Amino acid sequence: KQKWTPYDYAASSFWWITGSFAIPLNCILIYLIMFKSPKSLQLYSIFLINTTLGDLICFIFSESPPDEIVAYLKQNKPFYKVDHFFISGNHMINSPLTSVTLATIVLPMFPIYCLVIFFYKKVHNYLLHNKT
């Protein structure tokens, strides 16, 4: 049996603590978005909820079976001793939803940055030419 190092205990404690706080805090966030948002931000609230739930659903269903991940690690990383540990995650090649999840996270960034730069320049030019 493989013994845990202090790093293993620290990492495990960290993930248990943050995971224990993350689930209730996310539930509170969803409650606040749904029921406590100002009327002027109602449309924005719908976008937040859709994005949050969509990411959660895509991530949950993109998870691969632990046996697949252990087999992959034993084949490609034989020096990892994973026999006595809980393994979870996803394997991109075997799960098409993982690609969808990553695409929803990565692809919107470039257009968002372009919009930020565009509006920054518009506001900057407006302020530059309309000094009062």
MIMAR-714885 format. One record per residue: x, y, z of N, C-alpha, C, CB in turn; residue number from 0; residue in one letter. Coordinates in nm, 4 decimals. Each point is the difference from the previous one (the first is absolute). Glycine has a CB too. Layout:
# residues N
SITE,X,Y,Z,X,Y,Z,X,Y,Z,X,Y,Z,NUM,A
...
***
This chain:
# residues 132
SITE,0.0840,-0.1190,0.0000,-0.0840,0.1190,0.0000,0.0880,0.1246,0.0000,-0.1833,-0.1244,0.1220,0,K
SITE,0.1442,0.2210,-0.2018,0.0765,0.1243,-0.0113,-0.0360,0.0933,0.1155,0.0093,-0.0240,-0.2520,1,Q
SITE,0.0927,0.0799,0.3178,-0.0245,0.0907,0.1122,-0.0161,0.1420,-0.0500,0.1301,-0.1495,0.1525,2,K
SITE,-0.2131,0.2228,-0.0825,-0.0216,0.1403,-0.0350,0.1125,0.0847,0.0566,-0.2493,-0.0349,-0.0044,3,W
SITE,0.2892,0.1336,-0.0737,0.0993,0.0972,0.0449,-0.0745,0.1194,0.0596,0.1687,-0.0747,-0.1777,4,T
SITE,-0.0976,0.1629,0.2468,-0.0674,0.1218,0.0490,-0.0647,0.0802,-0.1133,0.1647,0.0086,0.1879,5,P
SITE,-0.1021,-0.0106,-0.3061,-0.0599,0.0691,-0.1150,-0.1350,-0.0619,-0.0361,0.2299,0.0568,-0.0857,6,Y
SITE,-0.2393,-0.1898,0.0875,-0.1270,-0.0665,-0.0310,-0.1086,0.0411,0.0989,0.1262,-0.1940,-0.0974,7,D
SITE,-0.0907,0.1976,0.2261,-0.0978,0.0418,0.1009,-0.0410,0.1457,-0.0196,0.0982,-0.1654,0.1605,8,Y
SITE,-0.0011,0.2518,-0.1899,-0.0307,0.1422,-0.0198,-0.0881,0.0196,-0.1229,0.2178,0.0624,0.1087,9,A
SITE,-0.1838,-0.1286,-0.2190,-0.0792,0.0147,-0.1227,-0.1404,-0.0553,0.0192,0.2093,-0.0157,-0.1369,10,A
SITE,-0.2193,-0.1000,0.2008,-0.1316,-0.0594,0.0239,-0.0842,0.0892,0.0908,0.0990,-0.2291,-0.0287,11,S
SITE,-0.0383,0.2811,0.1338,-0.0729,0.0900,0.0908,-0.0454,0.1253,-0.0727,0.1330,-0.0870,0.1929,12,S
SITE,-0.0447,0.1426,-0.2751,-0.0348,0.1202,-0.0757,-0.1207,-0.0254,-0.0895,0.2401,0.0724,0.0053,13,F
SITE,-0.2384,-0.1832,-0.0804,-0.1105,-0.0280,-0.0931,-0.1289,-0.0310,0.0743,0.1649,-0.0860,-0.1663,14,W
SITE,-0.1562,0.0169,0.2804,-0.1219,-0.0270,0.0770,-0.0591,0.1290,0.0560,0.0884,-0.2274,0.0584,15,W
SITE,-0.0027,0.3154,-0.0076,-0.0487,0.1258,0.0587,-0.0594,0.0902,-0.1075,0.1735,-0.0166,0.1809,16,I
SITE,-0.0989,0.0378,-0.2904,-0.0525,0.0882,-0.1047,-0.1232,-0.0597,-0.0660,0.2303,0.0872,-0.0393,17,T
SITE,-0.2325,-0.2178,0.0197,-0.1180,-0.0645,-0.0578,-0.1205,0.0110,0.0911,0.1491,-0.1568,-0.1203,18,G
SITE,-0.1262,0.1450,0.2507,-0.1105,0.0107,0.0956,-0.0600,0.1401,0.0014,0.1076,-0.1773,0.1387,19,S
SITE,-0.0243,0.2780,-0.1589,-0.0520,0.1368,-0.0064,-0.0573,0.0337,-0.1373,0.1670,0.0653,0.1724,20,F
SITE,-0.1104,-0.1232,-0.2765,-0.0385,0.0378,-0.1364,-0.1447,-0.0355,-0.0319,0.2362,-0.0315,-0.0681,21,A
SITE,-0.2804,-0.0852,0.1078,-0.1360,-0.0427,-0.0352,-0.1050,0.0892,0.0660,0.0826,-0.2355,-0.0248,22,I
SITE,-0.0778,0.2579,0.1567,-0.1008,0.0898,0.0584,0.0107,0.1436,-0.0517,0.0023,-0.1434,0.2027,23,P
SITE,0.1203,0.1924,-0.2243,0.0145,0.1362,-0.0512,-0.0558,0.0132,-0.1412,0.2024,0.0285,0.1430,24,L
SITE,-0.1841,-0.1304,-0.2259,-0.0590,0.0040,-0.1335,-0.1520,-0.0039,0.0062,0.2035,-0.1120,-0.0902,25,N
SITE,-0.2586,0.0355,0.1832,-0.1462,-0.0017,0.0174,-0.0499,0.1378,0.0434,0.0082,-0.2453,0.0608,26,C
SITE,0.0650,0.3096,0.0291,-0.0366,0.1356,0.0423,0.0089,0.0963,-0.1177,0.0822,-0.0484,0.2330,27,I
SITE,0.0225,0.0345,-0.3143,0.0149,0.0859,-0.1175,-0.1178,-0.0168,-0.0955,0.2493,-0.0144,0.0228,28,L
SITE,-0.2885,-0.1087,-0.0485,-0.1146,-0.0237,-0.0889,-0.1265,0.0610,0.0600,0.1065,-0.2131,-0.0846,29,I
SITE,-0.1256,0.1971,0.2156,-0.1166,0.0598,0.0664,0.0017,0.1524,-0.0155,-0.0044,-0.1909,0.1658,30,Y
SITE,0.1206,0.2519,-0.1407,0.0097,0.1458,-0.0112,-0.0249,0.0470,-0.1429,0.1623,0.0007,0.1900,31,L
SITE,-0.1090,-0.0729,-0.2871,-0.0216,0.0379,-0.1400,-0.1476,-0.0098,-0.0351,0.2308,-0.0794,-0.0593,32,I
SITE,-0.2958,-0.0275,0.1046,-0.1395,-0.0229,-0.0400,-0.0987,0.0901,0.0733,0.0617,-0.2343,-0.0493,33,M
SITE,-0.0397,0.2579,0.1784,-0.1033,0.0654,0.0798,0.0365,0.1384,0.0531,-0.0708,-0.2250,0.0607,34,F
SITE,0.1955,0.2607,-0.0584,0.0397,0.1272,0.0603,0.0614,0.0987,-0.0989,0.0361,-0.1242,0.2093,35,K
SITE,-0.0369,0.0914,-0.3370,0.0550,0.0926,-0.0998,-0.0950,0.1170,-0.0206,0.1207,-0.1894,-0.1136,36,S
SITE,-0.0672,0.3089,0.0945,-0.0868,0.1140,-0.0311,-0.0714,-0.0223,-0.1337,0.1536,0.1537,0.1296,37,P
SITE,-0.2686,-0.0933,-0.1433,-0.0791,-0.0159,-0.1230,0.0774,0.0468,-0.1230,-0.2091,0.0311,0.1339,38,K
SITE,0.2933,0.0697,-0.1168,0.0759,0.0513,-0.1144,0.1026,-0.1010,-0.0512,-0.0324,0.2307,0.0892,39,S
SITE,0.0700,-0.3266,-0.0059,0.0977,-0.1011,-0.0400,-0.0641,-0.1360,-0.0254,0.1709,0.1227,0.1316,40,L
SITE,-0.3016,-0.1265,-0.1509,-0.0706,-0.1267,-0.0158,0.0511,-0.0796,-0.1205,-0.2005,0.1049,0.1062,41,Q
SITE,0.2211,-0.0389,-0.2196,0.0503,-0.0689,-0.1187,0.1410,-0.0531,0.0245,-0.1422,0.1474,-0.1462,42,L
SITE,0.2251,-0.0693,0.2107,0.1356,-0.0432,0.0333,-0.0041,-0.1208,0.0933,0.0833,0.2361,-0.0285,43,Y
SITE,-0.1781,-0.2387,0.1206,-0.0145,-0.1122,0.0927,-0.0299,-0.1287,-0.0752,-0.0809,0.1570,0.1773,44,S
SITE,-0.0022,-0.1478,-0.2795,-0.0330,-0.1184,-0.0798,0.1253,-0.0523,-0.0697,-0.2356,0.0851,-0.0346,45,I
SITE,0.3177,0.0046,-0.0189,0.1244,-0.0427,-0.0636,0.0934,-0.0667,0.1010,-0.0233,0.1864,-0.1665,46,F
SITE,0.0329,-0.1308,0.2873,0.0856,-0.0596,0.1031,-0.0460,-0.1406,0.0367,0.0478,0.2287,0.0880,47,L
SITE,-0.1777,-0.2448,-0.0668,-0.0534,-0.1319,0.0360,0.0232,-0.0989,-0.1132,-0.1738,0.1078,0.1462,48,I
SITE,0.1445,-0.0686,-0.2698,0.0199,-0.0909,-0.1136,0.1458,-0.0426,-0.0128,-0.1920,0.1089,-0.1173,49,N
SITE,0.2825,-0.0150,0.1316,0.1420,-0.0321,-0.0105,0.0436,-0.0913,0.1136,0.0404,0.2191,-0.1137,50,T
SITE,-0.0831,-0.1868,0.2349,0.0381,-0.0797,0.1162,-0.0500,-0.1429,-0.0121,-0.0037,0.2060,0.1394,51,T
SITE,-0.1229,-0.2218,-0.1687,-0.0562,-0.1348,-0.0100,0.0558,-0.0748,-0.1205,-0.2082,0.0815,0.1116,52,L
SITE,0.2280,-0.0124,-0.2230,0.0569,-0.0651,-0.1183,0.1405,-0.0525,0.0251,-0.1384,0.1491,-0.1419,53,G
SITE,0.2228,-0.0679,0.2054,0.1355,-0.0447,0.0322,-0.0023,-0.1180,0.0960,0.0834,0.2327,-0.0359,54,D
SITE,-0.1695,-0.2253,0.1369,-0.0086,-0.1082,0.0975,-0.0436,-0.1304,-0.0664,-0.0537,0.1675,0.1786,55,L
SITE,-0.0501,-0.1623,-0.2597,-0.0509,-0.1207,-0.0658,0.1038,-0.0573,-0.0958,-0.2343,0.0879,0.0201,56,I
SITE,0.2968,-0.0026,-0.1005,0.1034,-0.0483,-0.0930,0.1163,-0.0632,0.0756,-0.0650,0.1786,-0.1639,57,C
SITE,0.1065,-0.1167,0.2744,0.1124,-0.0553,0.0744,-0.0357,-0.1337,0.0639,0.0815,0.2319,0.0429,58,F
SITE,-0.1993,-0.2413,0.0164,-0.0393,-0.1245,0.0663,-0.0054,-0.1151,-0.0995,-0.1306,0.1314,0.1685,59,I
SITE,0.0711,-0.1086,-0.2841,-0.0161,-0.1082,-0.0966,0.1252,-0.0252,-0.0832,-0.2403,0.0557,-0.0080,60,F
SITE,0.3430,0.0265,0.0231,0.1240,-0.0250,-0.0733,0.0970,-0.0859,0.0805,-0.0307,0.2177,-0.1177,61,S
SITE,-0.0059,-0.2520,0.2406,0.0904,-0.0782,0.0830,0.0097,-0.1431,-0.0513,-0.0562,0.1443,0.1971,62,E
SITE,0.1782,-0.1950,-0.2014,0.0258,-0.1362,-0.0471,-0.0041,-0.0969,0.1174,0.1406,0.0885,-0.1898,63,S
SITE,-0.1662,-0.2165,0.1618,0.0044,-0.0996,0.1076,0.1406,-0.0085,0.0606,-0.1842,-0.1301,-0.1135,64,P
SITE,0.1929,0.1143,0.2456,0.1319,-0.0054,0.0652,0.0896,-0.1120,-0.0536,-0.1074,0.0943,0.2029,65,P
SITE,0.0479,-0.2086,-0.2423,0.0812,-0.1102,-0.0520,0.0755,0.0409,-0.1265,-0.1638,-0.1625,0.0975,66,D
SITE,0.0990,0.2413,-0.1832,0.0660,0.0481,-0.1220,0.1187,0.0893,0.0334,-0.2182,-0.0130,-0.1219,67,E
SITE,0.1999,0.0993,0.2192,0.1071,0.0933,0.0361,0.1164,-0.0745,0.0639,-0.1688,0.1832,0.0319,68,I
SITE,0.1382,-0.2796,0.0556,0.1061,-0.0793,0.0627,0.0766,-0.0783,-0.1064,-0.1355,-0.0182,0.2126,69,V
SITE,0.0632,-0.0435,-0.3073,0.0671,-0.0744,-0.1077,0.0886,0.0928,-0.0828,-0.1926,-0.1621,-0.0083,70,A
SITE,0.1432,0.2816,-0.0220,0.0791,0.0978,-0.0759,0.1258,0.0389,0.0773,-0.2101,0.0870,-0.1084,71,Y
SITE,0.1944,-0.0595,0.2386,0.1155,0.0402,0.0802,0.1017,-0.1125,0.0123,-0.1465,0.1568,0.1262,72,L
SITE,0.0993,-0.2808,-0.1088,0.0933,-0.1126,0.0110,0.0772,-0.0208,-0.1295,-0.1522,-0.1074,0.1663,73,K
SITE,0.0871,0.1339,-0.2790,0.0665,-0.0182,-0.1289,0.0948,0.1160,-0.0316,-0.1989,-0.1301,-0.0795,74,Q
SITE,0.1553,0.2526,0.1027,0.0781,0.1169,-0.0412,0.0865,0.0608,0.1098,-0.1783,0.0435,-0.1614,75,N
SITE,0.1435,-0.0655,0.2839,0.0766,0.0532,0.1137,0.0218,-0.1127,0.1014,-0.0961,0.2346,-0.0346,76,K
SITE,0.1758,-0.3352,-0.0005,0.0121,-0.1175,0.0878,0.0626,0.0310,0.1358,0.0194,-0.1370,-0.2045,77,P
SITE,0.0498,0.2480,0.2167,0.0621,0.0342,0.1281,-0.1011,0.0577,0.0989,0.2143,0.0416,-0.1207,78,F
SITE,-0.3359,-0.0079,0.0760,-0.1052,0.0429,0.0923,-0.0556,-0.1232,0.0697,-0.0579,0.2013,-0.1444,79,Y
SITE,0.0522,-0.1977,0.2757,-0.0561,-0.1115,0.0755,-0.1435,0.0370,0.0380,0.2302,-0.0697,0.0898,80,K
SITE,-0.3253,0.0218,-0.1690,-0.1396,0.0412,0.0163,-0.0895,-0.1126,0.0507,0.0357,0.1641,-0.1820,81,V
SITE,0.0234,-0.2730,0.2283,-0.0801,-0.1168,0.0379,-0.0910,0.0245,0.1194,0.1814,-0.1398,-0.0891,82,D
SITE,-0.1387,0.2196,0.1840,-0.0757,0.0153,0.1238,-0.0636,0.1375,0.0149,0.1529,-0.1638,0.1025,83,H
SITE,-0.1679,0.2344,-0.2121,-0.0564,0.1339,0.0055,-0.1255,0.0082,-0.0848,0.2277,0.0952,0.0385,84,F
SITE,-0.3154,-0.0052,-0.0004,-0.1198,0.0266,-0.0797,0.0392,0.0880,-0.1172,-0.1512,-0.0204,0.2028,85,F
SITE,0.1174,-0.0224,-0.3214,0.0350,0.0734,-0.1216,-0.1283,0.0446,-0.0687,0.2153,-0.1319,-0.0271,86,I
SITE,-0.2208,0.2586,-0.0099,-0.1129,0.0485,-0.0796,0.0530,0.1024,-0.0988,-0.1655,-0.0407,0.1895,87,S
SITE,0.0859,0.0693,-0.2890,0.0401,0.0974,-0.1002,-0.0608,-0.0345,-0.1333,0.2123,0.0418,0.1220,88,G
SITE,-0.1525,0.0094,-0.2271,-0.0508,-0.0324,-0.1323,0.1151,-0.0253,-0.0951,-0.2047,0.1375,0.0422,89,N
SITE,0.1737,-0.2104,-0.1449,0.0970,-0.0357,-0.1025,-0.0551,0.0523,-0.1309,0.0815,-0.2076,0.1254,90,H
SITE,-0.0186,0.3107,-0.1784,-0.0567,0.0715,-0.1145,-0.0315,-0.0877,-0.1195,0.1246,0.1942,0.0771,91,M
SITE,-0.0415,-0.2895,-0.1053,-0.0197,-0.0813,-0.1195,-0.1271,-0.0832,0.0119,0.2482,-0.0079,-0.0354,92,I
SITE,-0.2792,-0.0371,0.1545,-0.1136,-0.0904,0.0185,-0.1319,0.0703,0.0291,0.1615,-0.1648,0.0816,93,N
SITE,-0.1599,0.2933,-0.0580,-0.1229,0.0692,0.0366,-0.0180,0.1262,-0.0841,0.0187,-0.0909,0.2336,94,S
SITE,-0.1104,0.0887,-0.3307,-0.0190,0.1176,-0.0847,-0.0500,0.1227,0.0764,-0.0468,-0.1553,-0.1866,95,P
SITE,-0.0270,0.1354,0.2952,-0.0499,0.1150,0.0751,0.1122,0.0806,0.0655,-0.2099,-0.1271,0.0405,96,L
SITE,0.3235,0.0635,-0.0164,0.1129,0.0737,0.0555,0.0457,0.1070,-0.0981,0.0705,-0.2024,0.1318,97,T
SITE,-0.0669,0.1682,-0.2583,0.0377,0.0987,-0.1019,-0.0999,0.1145,-0.0041,0.1098,-0.1806,-0.1342,98,S
SITE,-0.2379,0.1483,0.1489,-0.1030,0.1044,0.0011,0.0197,0.0909,0.1208,-0.1618,-0.1533,-0.1189,99,V
SITE,0.1881,0.0939,0.2341,0.0212,0.0782,0.1216,0.1203,0.0926,-0.0156,-0.1006,-0.1853,0.1365,100,T
SITE,0.2108,0.1319,-0.1841,0.1186,0.0833,-0.0191,-0.0248,0.1094,-0.1030,0.1434,-0.1952,0.0602,101,L
SITE,-0.2185,0.1631,-0.1642,-0.0301,0.1010,-0.1023,-0.0827,0.1140,0.0589,0.0075,-0.1779,-0.1776,102,A
SITE,-0.1038,0.1463,0.2658,-0.0820,0.1060,0.0592,0.0810,0.0876,0.0947,-0.1996,-0.1479,-0.0204,103,T
SITE,0.3069,0.0937,0.0738,0.0846,0.0786,0.0893,0.1005,0.0836,-0.0792,-0.0270,-0.1756,0.1777,104,I
SITE,0.0888,0.1167,-0.2786,0.1120,0.0631,-0.0696,-0.0438,0.0907,-0.1149,0.1366,-0.1966,0.0622,105,V
SITE,-0.2271,0.1516,-0.1461,-0.0333,0.0737,-0.1222,-0.0614,0.1378,0.0223,-0.0321,-0.2186,-0.1034,106,L
SITE,-0.0514,0.2396,0.2039,-0.0569,0.1348,0.0166,0.1013,0.1060,0.0425,-0.2116,-0.1107,0.0587,107,P
SITE,0.3282,0.0715,-0.0113,0.0938,0.0979,0.0545,0.0492,0.0999,-0.1042,0.0687,-0.1708,0.1650,108,M
SITE,-0.0319,0.1264,-0.2834,0.0530,0.0916,-0.1012,-0.1021,0.1068,-0.0390,0.1452,-0.1848,-0.0848,109,F
SITE,-0.2700,0.1482,0.0519,-0.0974,0.1057,-0.0312,-0.0270,0.0931,0.1181,-0.1034,-0.1554,-0.1636,110,P
SITE,0.1062,0.1013,0.2844,-0.0232,0.0844,0.1176,0.1125,0.1028,0.0127,-0.1224,-0.1892,0.1166,111,I
SITE,0.2461,0.1461,-0.1318,0.1120,0.0939,0.0073,-0.0080,0.1038,-0.1112,0.1412,-0.1789,0.1034,112,Y
SITE,-0.1816,0.1371,-0.2226,-0.0164,0.0958,-0.1109,-0.1068,0.1040,0.0340,0.0691,-0.1781,-0.1650,113,C
SITE,-0.1802,0.1343,0.2242,-0.1050,0.0942,0.0400,0.0488,0.0956,0.1081,-0.1719,-0.1714,-0.0585,114,L
SITE,0.2475,0.1199,0.1535,0.0536,0.0861,0.1056,0.0894,0.1078,-0.0608,-0.0105,-0.1913,0.1650,115,V
SITE,0.0984,0.1532,-0.2547,0.0883,0.0979,-0.0646,-0.0808,0.0995,-0.0822,0.1840,-0.1704,-0.0074,116,I
SITE,-0.2832,0.1214,-0.0670,-0.0843,0.0866,-0.0822,-0.0706,0.1054,0.0852,-0.0327,-0.1889,-0.1619,117,F
SITE,-0.0327,0.1449,0.2705,-0.0726,0.0947,0.0845,0.0944,0.0914,0.0773,-0.1842,-0.1663,0.0197,118,F
SITE,0.3006,0.1157,0.0159,0.0989,0.0854,0.0656,0.0376,0.1163,-0.0923,0.0885,-0.1982,0.1312,119,Y
SITE,-0.0613,0.1664,-0.2575,0.0378,0.1051,-0.0954,-0.1151,0.0973,-0.0240,0.1594,-0.1594,-0.1089,120,K
SITE,-0.2821,0.1090,0.1000,-0.1162,0.0876,-0.0199,-0.0155,0.0961,0.1181,-0.1135,-0.1800,-0.1361,121,K
SITE,0.1196,0.1266,0.2569,-0.0160,0.0835,0.1195,0.1162,0.0981,0.0109,-0.1252,-0.1857,0.1166,122,V
SITE,0.2448,0.1384,-0.1415,0.1175,0.0869,0.0076,-0.0113,0.1157,-0.1000,0.1400,-0.1968,0.0735,123,H
SITE,-0.1781,0.1675,-0.1968,-0.0173,0.1056,-0.1008,-0.1119,0.0960,0.0382,0.0828,-0.1575,-0.1753,124,N
SITE,-0.1901,0.1047,0.2287,-0.1115,0.0852,0.0423,0.0449,0.0953,0.1107,-0.1640,-0.1814,-0.0622,125,Y
SITE,0.2331,0.1280,0.1606,0.0468,0.0837,0.1107,0.1060,0.0997,-0.0456,-0.0502,-0.1870,0.1575,126,L
SITE,0.1316,0.1477,-0.2518,0.1050,0.0872,-0.0511,-0.0574,0.1198,-0.0759,0.1508,-0.1986,-0.0145,127,L
SITE,-0.2572,0.1766,-0.0608,-0.0571,0.1061,-0.0836,-0.1142,0.0766,0.0665,0.0650,-0.1356,-0.1950,128,H
SITE,-0.1122,0.0908,0.3073,-0.1127,0.0663,0.0667,0.0372,0.0431,0.1411,-0.1590,-0.1357,-0.1369,129,N
SITE,0.2653,0.2093,0.1489,0.0400,0.0504,0.1319,-0.0883,0.1174,0.0367,0.2382,-0.0758,-0.0349,130,K
SITE,-0.2950,0.0702,0.1521,-0.0831,0.1123,0.0460,0.0407,0.0439,0.1376,-0.1882,-0.0813,-0.1379,131,T
***
